[in-house]
Amino acid sequence: MFSTLVLIHVSVIDWLLLDESLYLGGLSGAILTVFGLIIFNKVKGVENKMLKKKKLEDDLEIGERDGERAAERDGERDGERAAESDDEIVAL
């Protein structure tokens, strides 16, 4: 997993331990990059939640439609059985 704060930690450790020079341009670019990645991850998380919710709603809708079709088939079968039983009663 990528952590955006690792970039800042590495820059600070380089500056402290290795005596690297920090320039304002490099530091501001790193901060902008980190904030851009954080915003991207937040938006992506919201998008994933919306997609999961939509998929769940679609699955429920499909299940309801399948349930209605099954009920219609059961109703048709019950009607056929009732007609058959009426024919048997008349035949007796």
C-alpha atoms as one frame of an Amber mdcrd trajectory, in Angstrom:
protein
   0.000   0.000   0.000   1.309   3.423  -0.913   1.420   5.993   1.859   1.672
   9.568   0.697   3.437  10.684   3.876   6.406   8.444   3.093   7.603  11.069
   0.591   7.793  13.723   3.280   9.413  11.368   5.807  12.114  10.397   3.335
  12.869  14.047   2.563  13.163  14.925   6.257  15.361  11.881   6.982  17.605
  12.766   4.017  17.933  16.294   5.356  18.656  15.205   8.935  20.869  12.159
   8.463  22.502  12.642   5.081  22.790  16.417   5.199  20.888  16.821   1.914
  19.861  20.308   0.877  16.168  21.097   0.839  15.033  23.569  -1.761  11.798
  25.492  -1.609  10.756  24.323  -5.090  11.325  20.663  -4.313   9.610  20.932
  -0.943   6.546  22.756  -2.309   6.349  20.296  -5.213   6.420  17.361  -2.810
   3.684  18.923  -0.665   1.496  19.589  -3.712   2.051  16.033  -4.901   1.072
  14.621  -1.513  -2.091  16.734  -1.325  -2.988  15.758  -4.884  -2.628  12.070
  -4.048  -4.688  12.478  -0.873  -7.483  14.217  -2.777  -7.373  11.563  -5.495
  -7.660   8.761  -2.920 -10.582  10.469  -1.160 -12.480  10.984  -4.419 -11.746
   7.417  -5.516 -13.099   6.111  -2.201 -16.318   8.098  -2.606 -16.652   6.839
  -6.178 -16.193   3.224  -5.061 -18.883   3.631  -2.387 -21.288   5.034  -4.982
 -20.559   2.165  -7.382 -21.122  -0.433  -4.639 -24.409   1.219  -3.676 -25.567
   1.313  -7.315 -24.589  -2.330  -7.825 -26.511  -3.324  -4.702 -29.588  -1.422
  -5.895 -29.320  -3.046  -9.333 -28.993  -6.496  -7.759 -32.073  -5.858  -5.619
 -34.025  -4.663  -8.647 -33.021  -7.742 -10.635 -33.991  -9.948  -7.690 -37.404
  -8.294  -7.477 -37.973  -8.774 -11.193 -36.947 -12.427 -10.939 -39.276 -12.844
  -7.961 -42.173 -11.350  -9.931 -41.475 -13.679 -12.852 -41.351 -16.677 -10.531
 -44.658 -15.625  -8.963 -46.211 -15.293 -12.417 -44.987 -18.772 -13.370 -46.323
 -20.199 -10.105 -49.649 -18.472 -10.729 -49.853 -19.942 -14.214 -49.086 -23.417
 -12.877 -51.718 -23.053 -10.156 -54.225 -22.015 -12.810 -53.379 -25.075 -14.917
 -53.720 -27.339 -11.881 -57.086 -25.825 -11.019 -58.273 -26.384 -14.589 -57.090
 -30.003 -14.471 -58.860 -30.638 -11.175 -62.087 -29.145 -12.618 -61.806 -31.510
 -15.576 -61.395 -34.469 -13.204 -64.466 -33.442 -11.204 -66.548 -33.202 -14.376
 -65.268 -36.568 -15.571 -66.364 -38.337 -12.375
